Amino acid sequence: MRVVVTGGAGFLGSHLCERLLALGHDVVALDNLLTGDTDNIAHLAGNPRFRFVKHNVTEYIFVDGAVDAVMHFASPASPIDYLEMPIQTLKVGSLGTHKTLGLAREKKARFLLASTSEVYGDPLVNPQPETYWGNVNPIGPRGVYDEAKRFAEAMTMAYRRYHGMDARIVRIFNTYGPRMRPNDGRVVSNFIVQALRGEPLTIYGEGSQTRSFCYVSDLVSGILSLLLIAPSEELDVPVNFGNPEERTVRDLANKILALTGSSSRIEARELPVDDPKVRRPDISRATRILGWTPEVDIEQGLNLTIEYFRRKIV
Protein backbone atom coordinates (compact mmCIF):
# COMPACT_ATOMS: atom_id res chain seq x y z
CA MET A 1 0.00 0.00 0.00
CA ARG A 2 0.93 3.66 -0.33
CA VAL A 3 -0.10 5.41 2.88
CA VAL A 4 -0.31 9.11 3.74
CA VAL A 5 0.28 9.79 7.44
CA THR A 6 -0.51 13.31 8.68
CA GLY A 7 1.40 14.29 11.79
CA GLY A 8 4.05 11.89 10.53
CA ALA A 9 6.90 13.59 12.43
CA GLY A 10 5.06 13.45 15.74
CA PHE A 11 5.30 10.94 18.58
CA LEU A 12 2.68 8.48 17.31
CA GLY A 13 2.95 9.40 13.63
CA SER A 14 6.65 8.64 13.45
CA HIS A 15 6.16 5.20 15.02
CA LEU A 16 3.38 4.49 12.50
CA CYS A 17 5.61 5.53 9.58
CA GLU A 18 8.40 3.31 10.85
CA ARG A 19 6.14 0.26 11.28
CA LEU A 20 4.43 0.74 7.92
CA LEU A 21 7.81 0.83 6.19
CA ALA A 22 8.90 -2.29 8.08
CA LEU A 23 5.79 -4.04 6.75
CA GLY A 24 6.76 -3.14 3.18
CA HIS A 25 4.41 -0.22 2.54
CA ASP A 26 5.28 3.15 0.99
CA VAL A 27 4.73 6.19 3.24
CA VAL A 28 4.18 9.90 2.60
CA ALA A 29 4.44 11.79 5.91
CA LEU A 30 2.88 15.24 6.17
CA ASP A 31 3.67 17.54 9.12
CA ASN A 32 3.92 21.30 9.66
CA LEU A 33 6.31 20.64 12.61
CA LEU A 34 4.17 22.67 15.02
CA THR A 35 4.62 19.91 17.60
CA GLY A 36 6.38 17.32 15.43
CA ASP A 37 10.13 17.04 15.01
CA THR A 38 12.18 15.81 12.05
CA ASP A 39 14.51 14.11 14.56
CA ASN A 40 11.72 11.55 15.00
CA ILE A 41 11.98 10.50 11.36
CA ALA A 42 15.64 11.25 10.64
CA HIS A 43 16.44 7.53 10.62
CA LEU A 44 13.91 7.07 7.80
CA ALA A 45 15.59 9.59 5.52
CA GLY A 46 17.10 7.95 2.47
CA ASN A 47 14.55 5.13 2.44
CA PRO A 48 13.24 5.15 -1.14
CA ARG A 49 9.77 4.19 0.09
CA PHE A 50 9.55 7.15 2.49
CA ARG A 51 8.82 10.77 1.65
CA PHE A 52 8.40 13.71 4.03
CA VAL A 53 6.45 16.85 3.07
CA LYS A 54 6.28 19.88 5.35
CA HIS A 55 2.66 20.95 5.07
CA ASN A 56 -0.19 22.33 7.15
CA VAL A 57 -3.12 19.96 6.60
CA THR A 58 -5.69 22.67 7.30
CA GLU A 59 -4.82 23.85 3.78
CA TYR A 60 -5.44 22.03 0.49
CA ILE A 61 -3.47 18.79 0.31
CA PHE A 62 -1.89 17.63 -2.94
CA VAL A 63 -0.24 14.23 -3.15
CA ASP A 64 0.77 13.00 -6.58
CA GLY A 65 0.19 9.42 -7.62
CA ALA A 66 -1.95 6.69 -6.13
CA VAL A 67 -2.85 6.61 -2.44
CA ASP A 68 -4.35 3.52 -0.78
CA ALA A 69 -4.86 4.86 2.75
CA VAL A 70 -4.90 8.18 4.61
CA MET A 71 -4.18 8.20 8.35
CA HIS A 72 -5.05 11.53 10.00
CA PHE A 73 -2.83 11.87 13.09
CA ALA A 74 -2.02 15.58 12.88
CA SER A 75 -3.00 17.49 16.03
CA PRO A 76 -1.55 18.99 19.16
CA ALA A 77 -2.23 16.20 21.65
CA SER A 78 -0.97 17.20 25.08
CA PRO A 79 -2.62 19.59 27.55
CA ILE A 80 0.20 22.13 27.28
CA ASP A 81 -0.05 22.13 23.47
CA TYR A 82 -3.77 22.54 23.09
CA LEU A 83 -4.03 25.11 25.89
CA GLU A 84 -1.29 27.18 24.22
CA MET A 85 -2.60 26.59 20.68
CA PRO A 86 -6.39 26.40 21.01
CA ILE A 87 -7.21 27.79 17.57
CA GLN A 88 -4.72 25.55 15.75
CA THR A 89 -6.13 22.56 17.67
CA LEU A 90 -9.68 23.36 16.60
CA LYS A 91 -8.60 23.99 13.00
CA VAL A 92 -6.70 20.73 12.56
CA GLY A 93 -9.65 18.78 14.00
CA SER A 94 -12.14 20.51 11.70
CA LEU A 95 -10.44 21.88 8.56
CA GLY A 96 -7.65 19.30 8.72
CA THR A 97 -10.13 16.43 8.93
CA HIS A 98 -12.12 17.91 6.03
CA LYS A 99 -8.99 18.22 3.88
CA THR A 100 -7.72 14.73 4.65
CA LEU A 101 -11.14 13.18 4.03
CA GLY A 102 -11.21 15.06 0.72
CA LEU A 103 -7.82 13.58 -0.20
CA ALA A 104 -8.99 10.08 0.67
CA ARG A 105 -12.19 10.51 -1.34
CA GLU A 106 -10.30 11.87 -4.35
CA LYS A 107 -7.86 8.96 -4.26
CA LYS A 108 -10.55 6.37 -3.42
CA ALA A 109 -8.43 5.52 -0.40
CA ARG A 110 -9.23 4.03 2.98
CA PHE A 111 -9.36 6.65 5.77
CA LEU A 112 -8.40 6.25 9.42
CA LEU A 113 -8.97 9.01 11.98
CA ALA A 114 -6.96 9.25 15.18
CA SER A 115 -9.50 10.25 17.80
CA THR A 116 -8.99 10.19 21.54
CA SER A 117 -10.32 9.04 24.89
CA GLU A 118 -10.85 12.75 25.55
CA VAL A 119 -14.14 12.47 23.64
CA TYR A 120 -15.42 10.83 26.84
CA GLY A 121 -14.51 13.96 28.84
CA ASP A 122 -14.72 13.46 32.61
CA PRO A 123 -16.55 10.14 32.31
CA LEU A 124 -19.41 9.02 34.53
CA VAL A 125 -18.94 5.44 33.31
CA ASN A 126 -15.84 3.35 34.01
CA PRO A 127 -14.41 1.64 31.99
CA GLN A 128 -15.49 3.61 28.91
CA PRO A 129 -17.03 1.60 26.04
CA GLU A 130 -17.35 3.02 22.54
CA THR A 131 -21.13 3.31 23.05
CA TYR A 132 -20.65 5.88 25.85
CA TRP A 133 -21.39 9.42 24.61
CA GLY A 134 -19.17 11.15 27.14
CA ASN A 135 -19.35 14.00 29.66
CA VAL A 136 -17.59 16.95 28.01
CA ASN A 137 -17.58 20.64 28.91
CA PRO A 138 -17.56 22.28 25.45
CA ILE A 139 -16.58 25.74 26.76
CA GLY A 140 -13.91 24.66 29.24
CA PRO A 141 -10.19 25.03 28.46
CA ARG A 142 -9.90 21.35 27.48
CA GLY A 143 -12.95 21.68 25.21
CA VAL A 144 -10.84 22.85 22.26
CA TYR A 145 -9.26 19.39 22.01
CA ASP A 146 -12.26 17.33 23.11
CA GLU A 147 -14.68 19.03 20.74
CA ALA A 148 -12.20 19.16 17.84
CA LYS A 149 -11.96 15.37 18.02
CA ARG A 150 -15.71 14.90 18.50
CA PHE A 151 -16.33 17.06 15.41
CA ALA A 152 -13.67 15.09 13.50
CA GLU A 153 -15.50 11.86 14.37
CA ALA A 154 -18.84 13.32 13.24
CA MET A 155 -17.36 14.46 9.91
CA THR A 156 -15.66 11.11 9.35
CA MET A 157 -18.92 9.26 9.92
CA ALA A 158 -20.76 11.70 7.64
CA TYR A 159 -18.30 10.89 4.83
CA ARG A 160 -18.68 7.18 5.57
CA ARG A 161 -22.47 7.35 5.39
CA TYR A 162 -23.02 9.99 2.68
CA HIS A 163 -20.13 9.17 0.33
CA GLY A 164 -19.88 5.46 1.16
CA MET A 165 -16.23 5.90 2.10
CA ASP A 166 -14.22 3.22 3.86
CA ALA A 167 -13.53 5.25 7.00
CA ARG A 168 -12.43 4.01 10.43
CA ILE A 169 -11.97 5.73 13.80
CA VAL A 170 -9.58 4.83 16.62
CA ARG A 171 -10.01 6.29 20.09
CA ILE A 172 -6.58 6.42 21.65
CA PHE A 173 -6.10 6.28 25.42
CA ASN A 174 -2.95 7.42 27.28
CA THR A 175 0.07 6.24 25.33
CA TYR A 176 3.76 6.58 26.19
CA GLY A 177 7.16 5.61 24.88
CA PRO A 178 10.25 6.93 23.08
CA ARG A 179 9.90 10.15 21.04
CA MET A 180 7.59 11.84 23.51
CA ARG A 181 8.76 15.42 23.97
CA PRO A 182 10.43 16.15 27.35
CA ASN A 183 8.26 19.23 27.88
CA ASP A 184 4.97 18.07 26.36
CA GLY A 185 3.08 18.09 29.65
CA ARG A 186 1.94 14.45 29.57
CA VAL A 187 2.15 12.67 32.87
CA VAL A 188 4.63 9.91 31.94
CA SER A 189 7.14 12.21 30.26
CA ASN A 190 6.68 14.83 33.01
CA PHE A 191 7.45 12.35 35.78
CA ILE A 192 10.41 10.73 34.01
CA VAL A 193 12.08 14.03 33.14
CA GLN A 194 11.48 15.44 36.63
CA ALA A 195 12.85 12.27 38.24
CA LEU A 196 15.97 12.21 36.05
CA ARG A 197 16.64 15.89 36.76
CA GLY A 198 16.11 15.50 40.49
CA GLU A 199 13.12 17.86 40.42
CA PRO A 200 9.87 17.34 42.38
CA LEU A 201 7.30 15.14 40.62
CA THR A 202 4.20 17.30 40.25
CA ILE A 203 0.86 15.61 40.84
CA TYR A 204 -2.46 17.41 40.78
CA GLY A 205 -4.87 17.15 43.68
CA GLU A 206 -4.16 14.03 45.72
CA GLY A 207 -2.99 12.09 42.66
CA SER A 208 -5.93 9.74 43.15
CA GLN A 209 -7.21 10.22 39.58
CA THR A 210 -6.69 7.08 37.52
CA ARG A 211 -5.20 6.58 34.08
CA SER A 212 -4.42 3.59 31.87
CA PHE A 213 -1.05 3.61 30.11
CA CYS A 214 -0.39 1.79 26.83
CA TYR A 215 3.12 1.39 25.42
CA VAL A 216 3.46 2.83 21.93
CA SER A 217 4.39 -0.42 20.15
CA ASP A 218 1.17 -2.06 21.38
CA LEU A 219 -0.89 0.90 20.22
CA VAL A 220 0.71 0.91 16.76
CA SER A 221 0.01 -2.83 16.38
CA GLY A 222 -3.65 -2.27 17.18
CA ILE A 223 -4.05 0.73 14.90
CA LEU A 224 -2.45 -1.02 11.93
CA SER A 225 -4.59 -4.10 12.53
CA LEU A 226 -7.65 -1.86 12.22
CA LEU A 227 -6.26 -0.12 9.13
CA LEU A 228 -5.58 -3.38 7.31
CA ILE A 229 -8.71 -5.38 8.22
CA ALA A 230 -11.29 -5.88 5.48
CA PRO A 231 -14.25 -3.45 5.42
CA SER A 232 -17.29 -4.45 7.47
CA GLU A 233 -20.32 -3.01 9.27
CA GLU A 234 -18.41 -3.58 12.53
CA LEU A 235 -16.43 -0.46 11.64
CA ASP A 236 -19.52 1.77 11.87
CA VAL A 237 -18.44 2.34 15.48
CA PRO A 238 -15.06 3.71 16.68
CA VAL A 239 -12.63 1.31 18.35
CA ASN A 240 -10.91 1.97 21.68
CA PHE A 241 -7.18 1.28 21.93
CA GLY A 242 -5.39 1.42 25.26
CA ASN A 243 -4.22 -0.67 28.17
CA PRO A 244 -7.13 -1.52 30.50
CA GLU A 245 -4.82 -1.79 33.53
CA GLU A 246 -5.88 1.19 35.66
CA ARG A 247 -3.59 2.90 38.18
CA THR A 248 -3.54 6.14 40.11
CA VAL A 249 -1.28 8.98 39.08
CA ARG A 250 0.42 8.82 42.50
CA ASP A 251 1.14 5.12 41.98
CA LEU A 252 2.72 5.93 38.60
CA ALA A 253 4.89 8.62 40.24
CA ASN A 254 6.13 6.17 42.86
CA LYS A 255 6.87 3.51 40.22
CA ILE A 256 8.93 5.97 38.13
CA LEU A 257 10.85 7.08 41.22
CA ALA A 258 11.70 3.44 41.94
CA LEU A 259 12.73 2.62 38.36
CA THR A 260 14.91 5.73 37.95
CA GLY A 261 16.43 5.50 41.43
CA SER A 262 15.59 9.18 41.86
CA SER A 263 15.48 10.87 45.25
CA SER A 264 12.94 13.43 43.98
CA ARG A 265 9.92 14.10 46.18
CA ILE A 266 6.28 14.25 45.11
CA GLU A 267 4.72 17.71 45.15
CA ALA A 268 0.95 18.32 44.97
CA ARG A 269 -0.56 21.18 42.97
CA GLU A 270 -4.09 22.42 42.39
CA LEU A 271 -6.25 20.19 40.19
CA PRO A 272 -6.75 21.61 36.66
CA VAL A 273 -10.23 22.50 35.39
CA ASP A 274 -12.20 19.51 34.01
CA ASP A 275 -9.38 17.07 34.78
CA PRO A 276 -10.88 13.56 34.32
CA LYS A 277 -11.15 11.56 37.56
CA VAL A 278 -10.97 8.20 35.80
CA ARG A 279 -9.76 6.98 32.41
CA ARG A 280 -9.85 3.32 31.44
CA PRO A 281 -10.70 1.76 28.06
CA ASP A 282 -13.12 -1.04 27.46
CA ILE A 283 -11.16 -2.85 24.73
CA SER A 284 -13.58 -5.74 24.20
CA ARG A 285 -14.39 -4.58 20.63
CA ALA A 286 -10.70 -4.43 19.66
CA THR A 287 -10.16 -7.87 21.14
CA ARG A 288 -13.22 -9.38 19.44
CA ILE A 289 -12.74 -7.81 15.99
CA LEU A 290 -8.94 -7.80 15.80
CA GLY A 291 -7.76 -10.25 18.45
CA TRP A 292 -5.79 -7.31 19.92
CA THR A 293 -4.65 -6.94 23.50
CA PRO A 294 -1.63 -5.01 24.79
CA GLU A 295 1.46 -7.10 25.55
CA VAL A 296 4.04 -4.72 27.07
CA ASP A 297 3.68 -4.43 30.84
CA ILE A 298 4.09 -1.10 32.60
CA GLU A 299 7.53 -1.86 34.06
CA GLN A 300 9.00 -2.96 30.73
CA GLY A 301 7.49 0.01 28.89
CA LEU A 302 8.63 2.53 31.49
CA ASN A 303 12.17 1.17 31.48
CA LEU A 304 12.36 1.58 27.68
CA THR A 305 10.98 5.11 27.96
CA ILE A 306 13.34 6.04 30.81
CA GLU A 307 16.29 4.78 28.74
CA TYR A 308 15.19 7.04 25.86
CA PHE A 309 14.92 10.11 28.11
CA ARG A 310 18.28 9.43 29.74
CA ARG A 311 19.82 9.84 26.27
CA LYS A 312 17.55 12.71 25.27
CA ILE A 313 18.01 15.11 28.18
CA VAL A 314 21.71 14.59 28.93
C-alpha positions as CSV (number, residue, x, y, z in Angstrom):
1,M,0.0,0.0,0.0
2,R,0.9,3.7,-0.3
3,V,-0.1,5.4,2.9
4,V,-0.3,9.1,3.7
5,V,0.3,9.8,7.4
6,T,-0.5,13.3,8.7
7,G,1.4,14.3,11.8
8,G,4.1,11.9,10.5
9,A,6.9,13.6,12.4
10,G,5.1,13.4,15.7
11,F,5.3,10.9,18.6
12,L,2.7,8.5,17.3
13,G,2.9,9.4,13.6
14,S,6.7,8.6,13.5
15,H,6.2,5.2,15.0
16,L,3.4,4.5,12.5
17,C,5.6,5.5,9.6
18,E,8.4,3.3,10.8
19,R,6.1,0.3,11.3
20,L,4.4,0.7,7.9
21,L,7.8,0.8,6.2
22,A,8.9,-2.3,8.1
23,L,5.8,-4.0,6.8
24,G,6.8,-3.1,3.2
25,H,4.4,-0.2,2.5
26,D,5.3,3.1,1.0
27,V,4.7,6.2,3.2
28,V,4.2,9.9,2.6
29,A,4.4,11.8,5.9
30,L,2.9,15.2,6.2
31,D,3.7,17.5,9.1
32,N,3.9,21.3,9.7
33,L,6.3,20.6,12.6
34,L,4.2,22.7,15.0
35,T,4.6,19.9,17.6
36,G,6.4,17.3,15.4
37,D,10.1,17.0,15.0
38,T,12.2,15.8,12.0
39,D,14.5,14.1,14.6
40,N,11.7,11.5,15.0
41,I,12.0,10.5,11.4
42,A,15.6,11.3,10.6
43,H,16.4,7.5,10.6
44,L,13.9,7.1,7.8
45,A,15.6,9.6,5.5
46,G,17.1,8.0,2.5
47,N,14.6,5.1,2.4
48,P,13.2,5.1,-1.1
49,R,9.8,4.2,0.1
50,F,9.5,7.1,2.5
51,R,8.8,10.8,1.7
52,F,8.4,13.7,4.0
53,V,6.5,16.8,3.1
54,K,6.3,19.9,5.3
55,H,2.7,20.9,5.1
56,N,-0.2,22.3,7.2
57,V,-3.1,20.0,6.6
58,T,-5.7,22.7,7.3
59,E,-4.8,23.9,3.8
60,Y,-5.4,22.0,0.5
61,I,-3.5,18.8,0.3
62,F,-1.9,17.6,-2.9
63,V,-0.2,14.2,-3.1
64,D,0.8,13.0,-6.6
65,G,0.2,9.4,-7.6
66,A,-2.0,6.7,-6.1
67,V,-2.8,6.6,-2.4
68,D,-4.3,3.5,-0.8
69,A,-4.9,4.9,2.7
70,V,-4.9,8.2,4.6
71,M,-4.2,8.2,8.4
72,H,-5.0,11.5,10.0
73,F,-2.8,11.9,13.1
74,A,-2.0,15.6,12.9
75,S,-3.0,17.5,16.0
76,P,-1.6,19.0,19.2
77,A,-2.2,16.2,21.6
78,S,-1.0,17.2,25.1
79,P,-2.6,19.6,27.6
80,I,0.2,22.1,27.3
81,D,0.0,22.1,23.5
82,Y,-3.8,22.5,23.1
83,L,-4.0,25.1,25.9
84,E,-1.3,27.2,24.2
85,M,-2.6,26.6,20.7
86,P,-6.4,26.4,21.0
87,I,-7.2,27.8,17.6
88,Q,-4.7,25.5,15.8
89,T,-6.1,22.6,17.7
90,L,-9.7,23.4,16.6
91,K,-8.6,24.0,13.0
92,V,-6.7,20.7,12.6
93,G,-9.7,18.8,14.0
94,S,-12.1,20.5,11.7
95,L,-10.4,21.9,8.6
96,G,-7.7,19.3,8.7
97,T,-10.1,16.4,8.9
98,H,-12.1,17.9,6.0
99,K,-9.0,18.2,3.9
100,T,-7.7,14.7,4.7
101,L,-11.1,13.2,4.0
102,G,-11.2,15.1,0.7
103,L,-7.8,13.6,-0.2
104,A,-9.0,10.1,0.7
105,R,-12.2,10.5,-1.3
106,E,-10.3,11.9,-4.4
107,K,-7.9,9.0,-4.3
108,K,-10.6,6.4,-3.4
109,A,-8.4,5.5,-0.4
110,R,-9.2,4.0,3.0
111,F,-9.4,6.6,5.8
112,L,-8.4,6.2,9.4
113,L,-9.0,9.0,12.0
114,A,-7.0,9.3,15.2
115,S,-9.5,10.2,17.8
116,T,-9.0,10.2,21.5
117,S,-10.3,9.0,24.9
118,E,-10.8,12.8,25.5
119,V,-14.1,12.5,23.6
120,Y,-15.4,10.8,26.8
121,G,-14.5,14.0,28.8
122,D,-14.7,13.5,32.6
123,P,-16.6,10.1,32.3
124,L,-19.4,9.0,34.5
125,V,-18.9,5.4,33.3
126,N,-15.8,3.3,34.0
127,P,-14.4,1.6,32.0
128,Q,-15.5,3.6,28.9
129,P,-17.0,1.6,26.0
130,E,-17.4,3.0,22.5
131,T,-21.1,3.3,23.1
132,Y,-20.6,5.9,25.8
133,W,-21.4,9.4,24.6
134,G,-19.2,11.2,27.1
135,N,-19.4,14.0,29.7
136,V,-17.6,16.9,28.0
137,N,-17.6,20.6,28.9
138,P,-17.6,22.3,25.5
139,I,-16.6,25.7,26.8
140,G,-13.9,24.7,29.2
141,P,-10.2,25.0,28.5
142,R,-9.9,21.3,27.5
143,G,-12.9,21.7,25.2
144,V,-10.8,22.8,22.3
145,Y,-9.3,19.4,22.0
146,D,-12.3,17.3,23.1
147,E,-14.7,19.0,20.7
148,A,-12.2,19.2,17.8
149,K,-12.0,15.4,18.0
150,R,-15.7,14.9,18.5
151,F,-16.3,17.1,15.4
152,A,-13.7,15.1,13.5
153,E,-15.5,11.9,14.4
154,A,-18.8,13.3,13.2
155,M,-17.4,14.5,9.9
156,T,-15.7,11.1,9.3
157,M,-18.9,9.3,9.9
158,A,-20.8,11.7,7.6
159,Y,-18.3,10.9,4.8
160,R,-18.7,7.2,5.6
161,R,-22.5,7.3,5.4
162,Y,-23.0,10.0,2.7
163,H,-20.1,9.2,0.3
164,G,-19.9,5.5,1.2
165,M,-16.2,5.9,2.1
166,D,-14.2,3.2,3.9
167,A,-13.5,5.3,7.0
168,R,-12.4,4.0,10.4
169,I,-12.0,5.7,13.8
170,V,-9.6,4.8,16.6
171,R,-10.0,6.3,20.1
172,I,-6.6,6.4,21.7
173,F,-6.1,6.3,25.4
174,N,-3.0,7.4,27.3
175,T,0.1,6.2,25.3
176,Y,3.8,6.6,26.2
177,G,7.2,5.6,24.9
178,P,10.3,6.9,23.1
179,R,9.9,10.1,21.0
180,M,7.6,11.8,23.5
181,R,8.8,15.4,24.0
182,P,10.4,16.1,27.3
183,N,8.3,19.2,27.9
184,D,5.0,18.1,26.4
185,G,3.1,18.1,29.7
186,R,1.9,14.5,29.6
187,V,2.1,12.7,32.9
188,V,4.6,9.9,31.9
189,S,7.1,12.2,30.3
190,N,6.7,14.8,33.0
191,F,7.4,12.4,35.8
192,I,10.4,10.7,34.0
193,V,12.1,14.0,33.1
194,Q,11.5,15.4,36.6
195,A,12.8,12.3,38.2
196,L,16.0,12.2,36.0
197,R,16.6,15.9,36.8
198,G,16.1,15.5,40.5
199,E,13.1,17.9,40.4
200,P,9.9,17.3,42.4
201,L,7.3,15.1,40.6
202,T,4.2,17.3,40.2
203,I,0.9,15.6,40.8
204,Y,-2.5,17.4,40.8
205,G,-4.9,17.2,43.7
206,E,-4.2,14.0,45.7
207,G,-3.0,12.1,42.7
208,S,-5.9,9.7,43.1
209,Q,-7.2,10.2,39.6
210,T,-6.7,7.1,37.5
211,R,-5.2,6.6,34.1
212,S,-4.4,3.6,31.9
213,F,-1.0,3.6,30.1
214,C,-0.4,1.8,26.8
215,Y,3.1,1.4,25.4
216,V,3.5,2.8,21.9
217,S,4.4,-0.4,20.1
218,D,1.2,-2.1,21.4
219,L,-0.9,0.9,20.2
220,V,0.7,0.9,16.8
221,S,0.0,-2.8,16.4
222,G,-3.7,-2.3,17.2
223,I,-4.1,0.7,14.9
224,L,-2.4,-1.0,11.9
225,S,-4.6,-4.1,12.5
226,L,-7.7,-1.9,12.2
227,L,-6.3,-0.1,9.1
228,L,-5.6,-3.4,7.3
229,I,-8.7,-5.4,8.2
230,A,-11.3,-5.9,5.5
231,P,-14.2,-3.4,5.4
232,S,-17.3,-4.4,7.5
233,E,-20.3,-3.0,9.3
234,E,-18.4,-3.6,12.5
235,L,-16.4,-0.5,11.6
236,D,-19.5,1.8,11.9
237,V,-18.4,2.3,15.5
238,P,-15.1,3.7,16.7
239,V,-12.6,1.3,18.3
240,N,-10.9,2.0,21.7
241,F,-7.2,1.3,21.9
242,G,-5.4,1.4,25.3
243,N,-4.2,-0.7,28.2
244,P,-7.1,-1.5,30.5
245,E,-4.8,-1.8,33.5
246,E,-5.9,1.2,35.7
247,R,-3.6,2.9,38.2
248,T,-3.5,6.1,40.1
249,V,-1.3,9.0,39.1
250,R,0.4,8.8,42.5
251,D,1.1,5.1,42.0
252,L,2.7,5.9,38.6
253,A,4.9,8.6,40.2
254,N,6.1,6.2,42.9
255,K,6.9,3.5,40.2
256,I,8.9,6.0,38.1
257,L,10.9,7.1,41.2
258,A,11.7,3.4,41.9
259,L,12.7,2.6,38.4
260,T,14.9,5.7,37.9
261,G,16.4,5.5,41.4
262,S,15.6,9.2,41.9
263,S,15.5,10.9,45.3
264,S,12.9,13.4,44.0
265,R,9.9,14.1,46.2
266,I,6.3,14.2,45.1
267,E,4.7,17.7,45.1
268,A,0.9,18.3,45.0
269,R,-0.6,21.2,43.0
270,E,-4.1,22.4,42.4
271,L,-6.3,20.2,40.2
272,P,-6.8,21.6,36.7
273,V,-10.2,22.5,35.4
274,D,-12.2,19.5,34.0
275,D,-9.4,17.1,34.8
276,P,-10.9,13.6,34.3
277,K,-11.1,11.6,37.6
278,V,-11.0,8.2,35.8
279,R,-9.8,7.0,32.4
280,R,-9.8,3.3,31.4
281,P,-10.7,1.8,28.1
282,D,-13.1,-1.0,27.5
283,I,-11.2,-2.9,24.7
284,S,-13.6,-5.7,24.2
285,R,-14.4,-4.6,20.6
286,A,-10.7,-4.4,19.7
287,T,-10.2,-7.9,21.1
288,R,-13.2,-9.4,19.4
289,I,-12.7,-7.8,16.0
290,L,-8.9,-7.8,15.8
291,G,-7.8,-10.2,18.5
292,W,-5.8,-7.3,19.9
293,T,-4.7,-6.9,23.5
294,P,-1.6,-5.0,24.8
295,E,1.5,-7.1,25.6
296,V,4.0,-4.7,27.1
297,D,3.7,-4.4,30.8
298,I,4.1,-1.1,32.6
299,E,7.5,-1.9,34.1
300,Q,9.0,-3.0,30.7
301,G,7.5,0.0,28.9
302,L,8.6,2.5,31.5
303,N,12.2,1.2,31.5
304,L,12.4,1.6,27.7
305,T,11.0,5.1,28.0
306,I,13.3,6.0,30.8
307,E,16.3,4.8,28.7
308,Y,15.2,7.0,25.9
309,F,14.9,10.1,28.1
310,R,18.3,9.4,29.7
311,R,19.8,9.8,26.3
312,K,17.6,12.7,25.3
313,I,18.0,15.1,28.2
314,V,21.7,14.6,28.9
